[in-house]
Amino acid sequence: MCKFFSAVLKTLLLCSTMVVGVAVIAAEPPVNSDTQLEKVDINQADAATLAQVLDGIGMVKAQEIVAYREQFGDFRSIEQLTDVNGIGPATIERNRERILVRLDQ
């Protein structure tokens, strides 16, 4: 009889371990390599939005982007961001998929 209860106990422990393992796996969010990046229109966004969305752009640099846009008009291309002091090609490449350039027509 003792062997019977021991076998039942082992089976219950094995089943509960498997259930817990499944629950842990199910609780983890799925990894999706096609995650959508937030995008920002550099001709419309305010400094806070630019700083939040663009990687490597803090509030000071975002304010410089807005000031440049106000002084010289809308950006005609993503590459024109290099005209803003302190923004180079590496920053643009790191953010290329996040940047939109919509022109008023």
Buried (B, 14 or more C-beta within 10 A) or exposed (E): EEEEEEEEEEEEEEEEEEEEEEEEEEEEEEEEEEEEEEEBBBBEBEBEBBBBBBEEBEEEBBBBBBEBBEEEEBBEEBEBBBEBEEBEEEBBEEBEEBBEBEEEE
